[in-house]
């Protein structure tokens, strides 16, 4: 396949390098286009008020200067390259994209930019044990990015245009374990997190007031069937996600009330 890879951790991140190498070794044509720096939690932000500059390293590797993950894939699919792509894979992200994380996730947003392609696009994240992912300020203990790459390679032969509905993608979270220690794969729904921690007020060196956003909320719905449950039990979590954010269950009630 002709595969486009992006991420939100930046062009030099270990996860994207591991994924690109594994896909190329398996015989796929891989083009990498990613932000030149870490743009985690950029969500689907597009740069509309400034021009974008693209740095080309070689025929298959590109960095978007100060660009977002969505910028990268948008450029790639809308005229930057002369060829068409079969698939967009975003990742391997350095940390979880579980539950409410996907609202903010640049990893998921990059995959969603490929939602018009015929094949389901993939957002792939490597998840440390509880409290070990980047959203809680901790580094991974083991960094088994090759495990997540193997999961992706195992899924590719199963992708076809009728696997999920149009304009949906697959959000994949992989436990940070050796591949042989995974318990399998679960098809899951999103769990839920509590509200984020309070902001942290501080001062810069010139006594100006600054604020740091607090840590992500903790899981409050990690019941069986959720992405949290799968990860907590050493399963790969695969959650179908749709671009349509309409709350369909509320349409009828809202119509009657309003």
C-alpha positions in Angstrom: 0.0 0.0 0.0 0.9 3.6 -0.4 0.7 4.8 3.3 0.9 8.3 4.7 2.2 8.6 8.3 1.9 11.5 10.7 1.8 12.2 14.4 1.5 14.9 17.1 4.9 14.1 18.9 7.0 15.5 16.0 9.1 14.3 13.1 11.9 13.1 15.4 9.8 11.1 17.8 10.7 7.4 18.4 7.2 6.2 17.8 6.8 7.5 14.2 10.3 6.3 13.3 9.6 2.8 14.6 6.3 2.6 12.7 7.8 3.9 9.4 10.7 1.5 9.6 8.4 -1.5 10.2 6.0 -0.6 7.4 8.9 -0.1 4.9 10.4 -3.4 5.9 7.1 -5.1 5.2 7.2 -3.7 1.7 4.8 -0.7 1.8 5.6 2.7 0.3 5.7 5.1 3.2 5.6 8.9 3.2 6.1 10.6 6.5 4.9 14.2 7.1 4.8 15.4 10.7 5.1 18.6 12.7 8.7 19.8 13.2 8.0 19.8 17.0 5.8 18.3 19.6 2.2 19.4 19.0 0.4 17.1 21.5 -3.2 18.0 22.3 -3.5 20.2 19.1 -6.8 18.4 18.3 -8.0 19.2 14.7 -6.5 22.7 14.7 -5.7 24.0 11.2 -3.4 27.0 10.5 -5.6 29.4 8.6 -4.1 32.8 9.3 -0.4 32.1 8.4 1.3 30.3 5.5 2.8 26.9 6.1 6.4 25.9 5.2 7.4 22.4 4.5 11.0 21.1 5.0 11.8 18.1 2.8 14.5 15.8 4.1 14.3 13.4 1.2 11.8 11.9 -1.1 9.7 10.3 1.7 10.2 12.4 4.8 8.8 15.9 5.4 8.3 18.3 8.3 5.8 21.1 8.5 7.3 24.1 10.3 5.1 25.1 13.3 2.3 23.0 11.7 -0.3 20.9 13.5 -1.0 17.2 12.9 -4.1 18.1 11.0 -2.2 20.6 8.9 0.3 17.9 7.9 -2.3 15.4 6.7 -4.5 18.1 5.1 -1.5 19.3 3.0 -0.6 15.8 2.0 -4.1 14.8 0.8 -4.9 18.1 -0.9 -2.2 18.8 -3.4 1.3 18.6 -1.7 2.0 15.3 -3.3 1.2 14.2 -6.8 0.2 10.6 -5.8 -2.8 9.3 -4.0 -2.6 7.5 -0.7 -4.4 4.3 0.3 -4.3 4.9 4.0 -3.3 7.3 6.8 -1.8 6.1 10.0 -1.1 8.5 12.9 1.4 7.5 15.5 2.8 5.7 17.3 1.8 8.2 19.9 3.9 8.5 23.1 1.0 8.0 25.5 -2.6 7.1 25.8 -5.6 8.3 23.8 -8.3 6.8 25.9 -11.8 8.1 26.7 -12.0 11.8 26.6 -8.4 12.1 25.4 -9.6 11.9 21.8 -11.3 15.3 22.1 -7.9 16.9 22.4 -5.7 14.4 20.6 -3.6 15.5 17.7 -2.9 11.8 17.0 -6.6 11.1 16.4 -7.1 14.4 14.5 -4.4 13.5 12.0 -6.1 10.1 11.3 -9.5 11.9 11.0 -8.1 14.0 8.2 -7.9 10.8 6.2 -11.6 10.0 6.8 -12.5 10.5 3.1 -10.1 7.8 2.0 -11.8 4.4 1.1 -9.8 2.5 3.8 -10.3 3.0 7.5 -7.5 5.3 8.8 -5.7 4.4 12.1 -4.7 6.4 15.1 -2.2 4.3 17.1 -1.0 5.0 20.7 1.3 3.2 23.1 0.0 3.2 26.7 2.1 2.8 29.8 0.8 1.2 33.0 -1.5 3.3 35.1 0.1 6.7 35.8 3.0 6.1 33.4 1.9 7.9 30.3 2.9 11.4 29.2 -0.4 12.9 30.2 0.5 12.4 33.8 4.0 13.7 33.5 5.8 10.3 33.6 8.0 8.6 31.0 7.5 5.1 29.7 9.3 2.4 31.5 9.9 0.1 28.6 9.0 1.8 25.3 7.8 -1.2 23.4 7.0 0.8 20.2 7.8 -2.3 18.2 4.8 -4.0 19.8 2.4 -1.3 18.5 4.1 -1.6 15.1 3.4 -5.3 15.0 -0.2 -4.7 15.9 -0.5 -2.3 13.0 1.1 -4.8 10.6 -1.3 -7.6 11.7 -4.3 -5.3 11.1 -3.4 -4.1 7.6 -4.5 -7.3 5.7 -7.9 -7.0 7.5 -8.7 -3.4 6.3 -11.2 -3.0 3.6 -13.6 -0.3 2.5 -16.7 -1.9 4.2 -15.0 -2.7 7.5 -16.5 0.3 9.2 -18.9 3.1 8.1 -17.7 5.9 5.9 -16.0 8.8 7.7 -15.1 6.6 10.6 -11.6 5.7 11.8 -10.1 3.2 14.2 -8.5 4.5 17.5 -6.0 1.9 18.6 -4.3 1.8 22.0 -1.6 -0.8 22.7 -0.2 -1.7 26.1 3.5 -1.0 26.6 4.4 -4.7 26.8 6.4 -7.2 24.7 4.2 -8.4 21.9 4.0 -12.0 23.2 2.6 -10.7 26.5 -0.5 -9.1 25.0 -3.7 -11.0 25.9 -5.3 -10.2 22.5 -7.5 -7.5 21.0 -10.8 -6.0 22.2 -13.2 -4.0 20.2 -14.2 -1.2 22.7 -16.2 1.9 23.3 -14.7 5.1 24.8 -14.5 5.2 28.6 -14.8 8.4 30.5 -12.4 10.6 32.5 -13.1 12.9 35.4 -12.6 16.7 35.0 -9.0 17.7 34.7 -7.0 18.8 37.7 -7.0 22.5 38.7 -4.6 24.8 36.9 -1.2 25.6 38.5 -0.5 29.2 39.0 3.2 30.3 39.0 5.6 33.1 38.1 8.0 33.6 35.3 11.6 34.9 36.0 10.3 38.5 35.6 7.5 38.0 38.2 4.8 37.7 35.6 1.9 35.4 36.4 1.8 32.2 34.3 -0.5 29.2 34.4 0.1 25.5 33.7 -2.9 23.3 32.8 -3.5 20.5 35.3 -3.1 16.8 34.6 -5.8 14.9 32.8 -8.7 13.5 34.8 -8.6 10.0 36.1 -10.8 7.2 34.6 -14.3 7.2 36.0 -15.7 4.7 33.5 -13.3 1.8 33.0 -16.0 -0.9 33.0 -15.9 -3.9 30.9 -16.2 -3.0 27.2 -14.3 0.3 27.5 -10.9 1.2 26.1 -9.6 1.6 29.7 -10.7 -1.9 30.6 -8.9 -3.4 27.7 -5.7 -1.6 28.5 -5.9 -2.4 32.2 -6.2 -6.1 31.3 -3.3 -6.1 28.7 -5.5 -6.2 25.6 -5.1 -4.0 22.5 -8.1 -1.6 22.4 -9.7 -0.8 19.0 -12.4 1.8 19.1 -14.3 3.0 16.0 -14.6 6.8 16.0 -16.8 8.9 13.8 -16.4 12.4 12.4 -20.1 13.0 12.9 -20.4 14.5 16.4 -24.2 14.8 16.4 -25.8 13.6 19.6 -28.4 11.6 17.7 -30.1 10.3 20.9 -31.0 13.8 21.9 -32.5 15.0 18.6 -36.1 13.9 19.3 -36.2 15.2 22.8 -34.6 18.5 21.8 -37.1 18.9 18.9 -40.0 18.5 21.3 -38.7 20.9 23.9 -37.3 23.7 21.7 
